[in-house]
Amino acid sequence: DDGYRLWLKYEKLTDAALLEQYRQALQSYCVEQKSATITALQSELANGLKGLLGNDVKQVKSVNNGCLLIGTPNVSPLVANLNLASQLKSLGNEGFLIKTVTINKKQCTVIAANKDIGLLYGVFHFLKLIQTQQSIASLSVATAPKIQLRMLDHWDNLDGSIERGYAGTSIWNWAELPKVTDPRYTDYARANASIGINGTVLNNVNANPKILTAEYLPKVKVLADVFRPYGLKVYLSISFSAPITLGGLKTADPLNADVAQWWKAKANEIYKLIPDFGGFLVKANSEGQPGPQDYGRSHAEGANMLAAALQPHNGIVMWRAFVYNTNPAEDRTLQAYNGFKPLDGKFNDNVLVQIKNGAIDFQPREPFSPLFGAMPATSLMMEFQITQEYLGFSKHLVFLATLFEETLKSDTYAKGKGSTVANVLQGKYSTGKLTGMAGVSNIGNSRNWCGHPFGQANWYALGRLAWNPELTADTIADEWIRMTFCNDNEFVAPIKTVMLQSRENTVNYMTPMGLHHIMAYDTHNGPGPWVDTAAQPNWKSTYYHNASAGGIGFNRASTGSDAVGQYFPPVRDEFEKLETCPENLLLWFHNVKWTYTTKSGRTLWDALCYHYYAGTDGVKAMAKTWDGVKGRIDNETFTKVQALLKTQEEEAVIWRNSCVLYFQTFSKMPIPAGLEAPDKPLSYYKGLTLE
Ligand code: BDP
């Protein structure tokens, strides 16, 4: 198996009894309406059922026993007769019902929704029930997404390269478009629809303005046409200075009338080609990108000018809060909050502020960004990173649902206990009308899309959590394993354990106890705690870990940068005090003496060492578990994962030894007895470059 089919494998069920049950319950299907989405749905259903059941399920015009009826009550008379209106009412444009019903004394199943896209989502859900071998005998499913914008952000460049992409080059073949439409685009849309993703930003946030030219827009249009039946809208990252670079204007000042007019005309041009174009994603005044501040204007003024151009077409702006300056005196973690909180309430209705999960940058562990909950008059959205920029690229098995879940479950206390980030994202405490969650894509043109076979699980997890941010990593892993590999419990159980532990293992061998940003310079590939020269001071590792003879960590308590002060009490107080600060974030918020006694009774130094070794032991254990499931899945995938785990094990040891040896130069304390001593000196590790 080359992994191309992702979690939509639809392989024939092997359990004969189960197969018979499904065949009885699914003898035919009936759809009374037509549209491009319905065509997509029919083909998915027909292929899916043929694969899973091993026989064609025929399409019929009137229902009999074992019929799957699919429709919206406004078009389908059979569905309308079922009087589902009250149940459908709360499900919006994208939700659906799946119910076991009796129609003319016939035992049937109905998938009903208000719109065709809801039906497609319902069909994917129904297929999942069979893929995961659940009973379909008496169904009563009602679900609707809890978040409106469920996005994948591609950091794909127009030359085919992908910023922080580790699975080949871009799947968008700009050279061939618009003439040639790769069938892969349809499979991409199917995969996204199957997990409820309804938006895709095609290009890198470090945007090439060319994407907005008459050369590229027709290419974008073709993609939008392919994606439309799957409910997937297209968005673009824009360069704020495009009026200058493309339009020949002298300025990109958002308050300049010509500039505003240029964007209006550009929006009109786009919508002529793509009437349901989603809108713009903007990285402005961040890491060298142009923005409104270049003209003394605020982020809100910049965003609103673009929003005004898109508003007549129902487009939106996702304006990123990923901003920080080069001044080492101003703790980087403070800056997004300080820059954006004062703008609360100043953004137009069709603007969302897109916030990374943590205050720095997609580290293996960060506390949640204090902006969540802090802008009650603004639509906020989450930006997670699916691509493993800081988590071992596509070489390491790291199931990110646990990271996502940890952030989503974090309690901001914005409106008292229970004000979790998940609730903030559902817009529960905000007068803003829009909600969203984005994941920076890990997709490339590798045959299996994501490089590492388990990388697919992170794409899957993002979609599932955007649909329902209250899902657990456990549930998501379970579904994904069953759909992707098999339902054999001797495989599912141990591999689920591997997945659920994988991220903590990685935190342990990379950045335990709140350490962060100590990776190799620029590439972010491998360890680099010693990095002390960089283009800007807050890109140095030493800036973040502050290791010295006196201790290690960043003092962000009130005696330090007071980043804790950006959190609501009691979170602030919890982080403020050494004794109450969660130990997994200790060095994020505090500079701690090497001899400090941790909760385990160990000194900080010993505890840190034990974490590093637990990380490498954890990877060893994952590899051992994997060896134990040989023969339970196809050999191609098995061998590939096995080889990758070997690499991960080697690199985990490199991380551990590098960090332990380097930090030892400050602590001057021995590696605790019983832990295997590194076999090479620090100088060796400093000279290593990971591939
Ligand atoms: C960092 C990446 C950089 C991105 C930037 C961003 O290192 O390549 O451009 O974030 O999110 O994670 O804009």
Boltz pocket constraint, residues with backbone or C-beta under 6 A from the ligand:
constraints:
  - pocket:
      binder: B
      contacts: [[A, 163], [A, 164], [A, 205], [A, 206], [A, 283], [A, 287], [A, 322], [A, 361], [A, 362], [A, 389]]
      max_distance: 6.0
